[in-house]
Amino acid sequence: MRTNRTARTTALAFVFFALAAFGQGRAGTNTELFRRIYGCEAAGTIGNSMGDVTEGKSWQQIEERLGLVDTLLPQDKKGSRRPQRFGPDWVRYAHHRPPGMTEDGFERHRLCTSAILAKGGRITSQDLARTWIEEIDPDKFGYLLGPQDMIIYNLLKMGLPAWEVGRHAAWPGFIGTSKMIMPIGMINACRPDEAARDALELGRIKDIQGRPGNYALEVCAGIAAATAEALRPNATVESIIDTALAQLPPQARREVQRGQDWAGKAESWKDLRPLYEKRYEGEPISNAVEVLSGGLACFRMADGQPKEAIIYAVNLGRDTDCKAYVAGGLAGALRGIDALPPGWVRIVEAEVVDDPYTVSRRTARQAAEGLYQVCMAEMRKIRRAVEEVESMTAPTK
């Protein structure tokens, strides 16, 4: 398997070399679409990293211990061992995370990107499963990827079909399914419906649809669709939020809409904090619907500006890294890379190059270049199909 991983890494390196040699040094980097794909990728990375420091804390704890978190910070993760009734203990290893290092959710995002680049187009759950098997080093579970990811990995290695694995994954209903999904929206730019369909299928590697109260896959579809909508030339904050809401069943939609109502009445983003604290007190912090609600509320309060959207979400409390991924990623897709503080971008770009734990040392810019090229390839397929259909619509003699 090490040989397969090495061969795959070499193949991806060749892809990036080819991209860099195409056009003006880097293919398409002078376009509006690339600027916005890069904005989405970089903002998602930044939000995930910055919010990881405040994750699990109440907004009062964040304020008391850290003040207003508005920059990327280092942290030291403690080790732990949790005995399980079945299977091996869940082990997490103590390690240092410098500013800009991400966590398990963004590792899934990177694996999704790797699968897309390896295929050169839209992917299935089987394509994603192949990337998990080939790209993950099992010795690194317990650092960024966690024990819950190890369960998925082991099931895939044993041959369980990718579309069945989510039935057995830990923590159903959580947001972890959606933390990998923005690349799907990027390669389906301007096609929210296609992004949603791909997301529903891919999400089955980590969750299941249909269980009462579990809307993880619908949230996954909503985030992918909203990302694709955010890349449309005439997208607005309202159209992006409406696109996400359209993917949700009535109960989940009402809950997310409640957050929008709070945001519409709030004088400041700080007014959201006690409302979310009271509503979700005593519930698991990573519920997919809560995270989508909080992320979209911060996105709205920030008027789609990525810097503000990330800061609001990072300081909102509870599952802050996931909320910042949603709010920041959508804002970055709407406003583009130029709307992000250059210092933030430099930190995350520099950190990943030497990251000892990550599944991919691809920078946000390199990921954006690859995703942009795949998006263009998908557009060419559509154009050819339209031309072929049109060629057969002329009246026959």
C-alpha positions in Angstrom: 0.0 0.0 0.0 2.9 2.3 0.6 3.9 1.8 -3.0 0.4 2.7 -4.2 0.5 5.9 -2.1 3.9 6.9 -3.4 2.8 6.3 -7.0 -0.4 8.3 -6.4 1.6 11.2 -4.9 4.0 11.2 -7.8 1.0 11.3 -10.3 -0.5 14.2 -8.4 2.9 16.0 -8.4 3.0 15.6 -12.2 -0.5 17.1 -12.5 0.6 20.2 -10.6 3.7 20.5 -12.7 1.6 20.3 -15.8 -0.8 22.9 -14.5 2.1 25.3 -13.6 3.5 24.9 -17.1 0.2 25.8 -18.8 -0.6 29.3 -19.9 0.7 32.2 -17.9 2.7 30.2 -15.4 -0.4 29.0 -13.7 -3.4 28.2 -15.8 -6.4 30.4 -15.3 -5.1 32.3 -12.3 -5.9 35.6 -13.8 -9.6 34.8 -13.9 -12.4 35.8 -11.6 -13.5 32.2 -11.2 -10.0 31.1 -10.0 -9.8 34.1 -7.6 -13.1 33.0 -6.0 -12.2 29.3 -5.9 -8.9 30.2 -4.2 -10.8 32.4 -1.8 -13.1 29.6 -0.8 -10.2 27.2 -0.3 -8.1 29.6 1.7 -11.0 30.9 3.8 -12.1 27.4 4.6 -8.6 26.5 5.7 -8.2 29.6 7.8 -11.6 29.3 9.5 -10.9 25.6 10.3 -7.5 26.4 11.9 -8.5 29.6 13.8 -11.7 28.0 15.1 -10.0 24.8 16.2 -8.4 26.8 19.1 -11.9 27.9 20.4 -13.7 24.6 19.6 -15.7 23.2 22.5 -15.7 26.3 24.6 -18.6 28.5 25.4 -18.5 32.1 24.2 -17.9 33.2 27.8 -14.9 30.9 28.1 -13.5 32.1 24.8 -13.9 35.7 26.0 -12.4 35.1 29.4 -9.4 33.0 28.3 -8.6 34.4 24.9 -10.4 37.7 24.5 -11.6 38.3 20.9 -9.8 35.7 18.7 -9.0 37.4 15.5 -5.8 35.8 14.4 -4.3 32.3 14.0 -3.0 30.9 17.2 -0.8 27.9 18.3 -2.1 25.3 20.6 -0.9 22.1 22.4 -3.3 19.1 22.1 -3.3 16.7 25.0 -3.2 13.0 24.6 -6.1 10.8 25.7 -7.3 7.2 25.7 -11.0 6.2 25.7 -11.8 2.5 26.2 -14.5 1.2 23.9 -16.9 -1.6 24.6 -16.1 -3.1 21.1 -12.9 -2.7 19.2 -9.7 -0.9 20.2 -9.4 2.1 22.5 -9.8 5.5 21.0 -6.4 7.1 21.3 -5.4 10.7 20.6 -1.7 11.6 20.8 -0.3 14.8 22.4 1.2 17.1 19.9 1.8 20.8 19.1 -0.3 22.6 16.5 1.4 25.7 15.1 -0.7 28.6 13.8 -2.3 27.5 10.5 -2.5 23.8 11.2 -6.0 22.4 10.6 -7.8 19.4 12.1 -9.8 16.2 11.2 -12.5 18.0 9.3 -10.2 19.6 6.9 -8.2 16.4 6.4 -11.4 15.0 4.9 -11.7 18.1 2.8 -8.1 17.4 1.5 -8.9 13.8 0.8 -11.9 14.8 -1.2 -9.7 17.2 -3.2 -7.1 14.5 -3.8 -9.8 12.2 -5.2 -11.1 14.9 -7.5 -7.6 15.7 -8.8 -6.7 12.0 -9.2 -9.8 11.4 -11.4 -9.7 14.8 -13.1 -13.5 15.2 -12.7 -16.5 14.6 -10.6 -16.2 11.7 -8.2 -18.3 8.9 -6.6 -18.1 7.5 -3.1 -16.0 4.7 -4.5 -13.5 7.2 -5.9 -13.3 8.8 -2.5 -12.9 5.5 -0.8 -10.0 4.6 -3.0 -8.3 7.8 -2.0 -8.9 7.2 1.7 -7.3 3.7 1.4 -4.3 4.9 -0.7 -3.5 8.3 0.8 -4.1 7.8 4.6 -1.1 6.7 6.7 -2.8 4.6 9.5 0.1 5.4 11.8 -1.1 9.1 11.9 -4.6 8.4 13.3 -4.9 10.2 16.6 -3.2 13.4 15.5 -5.4 15.2 12.9 -7.6 12.4 11.7 -9.3 10.8 14.7 -10.5 7.4 15.8 -13.9 8.0 14.1 -12.0 8.3 10.8 -10.1 5.1 11.6 -13.4 3.2 11.8 -14.2 4.4 8.2 -10.8 3.6 7.0 -10.8 0.1 8.4 -14.3 -0.7 7.0 -13.1 0.5 3.6 -9.9 -1.6 3.8 -12.0 -4.7 4.6 -14.0 -4.2 1.4 -17.3 -2.8 2.7 -18.8 -0.7 -0.2 -18.3 3.0 0.3 -22.0 3.7 0.1 -22.6 1.4 3.1 -19.9 2.6 5.4 -21.8 5.5 6.8 -24.3 3.1 8.4 -21.6 2.1 10.8 -19.7 5.4 11.3 -19.4 7.0 14.7 -21.4 10.0 15.7 -24.3 10.1 13.2 -25.9 13.4 12.6 -22.8 15.4 13.2 -21.2 18.0 10.9 -18.1 15.9 10.1 -19.8 14.7 6.9 -19.9 18.2 5.5 -16.4 19.3 6.4 -15.1 17.6 3.3 -17.7 18.9 0.8 -16.8 22.4 -0.4 -14.5 21.0 -3.2 -17.6 19.4 -4.7 -19.3 22.9 -4.9 -16.1 24.3 -6.5 -16.0 21.9 -9.4 -19.7 22.3 -9.9 -19.4 26.1 -10.0 -22.8 27.7 -10.9 -24.6 24.4 -10.8 -26.0 24.0 -7.2 -28.3 21.1 -8.1 -25.4 19.0 -9.4 -23.3 19.8 -6.4 -26.1 18.8 -4.1 -26.6 15.5 -5.9 -22.9 14.7 -5.7 -22.7 15.6 -2.0 -25.6 13.3 -1.1 -23.9 10.4 -2.7 -20.4 11.2 -1.3 -21.7 11.8 2.2 -22.7 8.2 2.5 -19.1 7.4 3.3 -19.6 9.0 6.7 -23.3 9.1 7.5 -26.8 7.9 6.6 -30.0 9.5 5.4 -33.4 8.8 6.9 -32.9 8.3 10.6 -35.2 10.5 12.7 -33.5 13.7 13.6 -30.4 13.0 11.4 -30.0 15.6 8.7 -26.3 15.4 8.2 -26.5 14.4 4.5 -29.0 17.1 3.7 -26.8 19.7 5.4 -23.9 18.2 3.4 -25.9 18.8 0.2 -26.8 22.3 1.3 -23.2 23.4 1.9 -22.1 22.0 -1.5 -25.0 23.6 -3.3 -24.4 26.9 -1.5 -20.7 26.8 -2.5 -21.6 26.3 -6.2 -24.2 29.1 -5.9 -21.6 31.4 -4.3 -19.4 31.1 -7.4 -22.1 32.4 -9.7 -21.3 35.8 -11.2 -24.5 37.4 -9.8 -24.6 35.5 -6.5 -25.7 37.4 -3.3 -25.7 36.6 0.4 -29.4 36.0 0.1 -29.2 33.7 -2.9 -26.5 31.6 -1.2 -28.5 31.2 2.0 -31.7 30.4 0.1 -29.8 27.7 -1.9 -28.6 26.0 1.3 -32.1 26.2 2.8 -33.6 24.6 -0.3 -31.8 21.3 0.3 -33.2 20.9 3.8 -36.4 19.0 4.8 -39.0 21.2 6.7 -37.9 20.6 10.3 -34.2 21.3 9.6 -35.1 24.2 7.4 -37.1 25.8 10.2 -34.3 25.5 12.6 -31.7 27.1 10.3 -34.3 29.8 9.4 -34.5 30.6 13.1 -30.9 31.5 13.0 -31.5 33.7 10.0 -34.3 35.4 11.9 -32.0 36.1 14.9 -29.4 37.5 12.5 -31.9 39.8 10.9 -32.9 41.3 14.2 -29.5 41.4 15.9 -27.7 44.7 16.2 -24.3 43.0 16.5 -23.0 39.5 15.9 -22.5 39.3 19.7 -26.2 39.2 20.1 -26.2 35.8 18.5 -24.1 34.2 21.2 -26.6 33.9 24.1 -29.4 32.9 21.7 -27.4 29.9 20.3 -26.1 29.1 23.8 -29.7 28.9 25.3 -31.2 27.0 22.3 -28.5 24.2 22.2 -27.6 24.0 25.9 -27.0 20.4 26.9 -26.9 19.1 23.3 -23.9 17.7 21.4 -21.9 20.6 20.0 -21.3 19.1 16.5 -24.9 18.7 15.4 -25.0 19.4 11.6 -28.1 21.6 11.7 -26.8 23.8 14.5 -23.5 24.2 12.7 -25.1 25.2 9.4 -27.5 27.6 11.3 -24.6 29.3 13.1 -22.4 29.4 10.1 -25.0 30.9 7.9 -26.0 33.4 10.6 -22.4 34.6 10.8 -22.2 34.7 7.0 -25.2 36.9 6.9 -24.1 39.2 9.8 -20.8 39.7 8.0 -22.6 40.5 4.7 -20.5 37.8 3.1 -17.2 39.4 4.0 -14.8 36.5 4.8 -12.6 38.2 7.4 -15.7 39.2 9.5 -17.5 35.9 8.9 -14.6 33.9 10.2 -14.1 36.1 13.3 -17.8 36.0 14.2 -17.9 32.2 13.8 -14.7 31.6 15.7 -16.0 33.5 18.7 -19.6 32.2 18.6 -18.9 29.2 20.9 -19.4 25.4 20.7 -18.3 23.9 17.3 -16.5 27.0 16.2 -14.1 25.4 13.6 -17.0 23.9 11.7 -19.0 27.1 11.8 -16.0 29.1 10.6 -15.5 26.6 7.7 -19.1 27.2 6.6 -19.2 30.9 7.1 -15.6 31.6 5.8 -15.7 29.2 2.9 -18.9 30.6 1.5 -17.7 34.2 2.0 -14.4 33.4 0.3 -16.2 31.9 -2.7 -18.4 35.0 -2.9 -15.8 37.7 -2.4 -12.6 36.0 -3.6 -9.1 35.7 -2.3 -8.4 39.5 -2.3 -11.0 39.9 0.5 -8.9 37.8 2.9 -6.1 39.3 5.0 -2.9 38.4 3.2 -1.2 37.6 6.5 -3.7 34.9 7.3 -3.3 33.4 3.8 0.5 33.4 4.2 0.3 31.5 7.5 -1.8 28.6 6.3 0.1 28.4 3.0 3.4 28.1 4.8 2.3 25.7 7.6 1.0 22.9 5.4 4.2 22.5 3.4 6.0 20.9 6.4 2.9 19.5 8.3 4.0 16.1 9.7 0.5 14.8 10.2 -1.6 15.9 7.2 -2.8 13.6 4.4 -1.7 16.2 1.9 0.9 19.0 1.9 -0.8 20.7 -1.0 -1.2 24.4 -0.4 -4.5 26.2 -0.7 -3.4 27.8 -3.9 -2.3 24.5 -5.4 -5.6 22.9 -4.4 -7.4 25.8 -6.0 -5.4 25.5 -9.2 -6.3 21.9 -9.5 -10.0 22.4 -8.7 -10.2 25.2 -11.2 -8.8 23.0 -13.9 -11.3 20.2 -13.1 -14.1 22.8 -13.1 -13.1 23.9 -16.6 -12.9 20.3 -17.8 -16.5 19.7 -16.5 -17.6 22.8 -18.3 -16.1 21.6 -21.5 -18.1 18.3 -21.2 -21.3 20.3 -20.8 -20.5 22.5 -23.7 -19.8 19.5 -26.0 -23.1 17.9 -24.9 -25.0 21.1 -25.6 -23.4 21.3 -29.0 -24.3 17.7 -29.8 -27.9 18.1 -28.8 -28.2 21.3 -30.7 -26.8 19.7 -33.8 -29.7 17.3 -33.8 -32.5 19.9 -33.3 -32.5 21.3 -36.8 -35.6 20.2 -38.8 -34.9 17.1 -40.9 -35.6 17.2 -44.7 
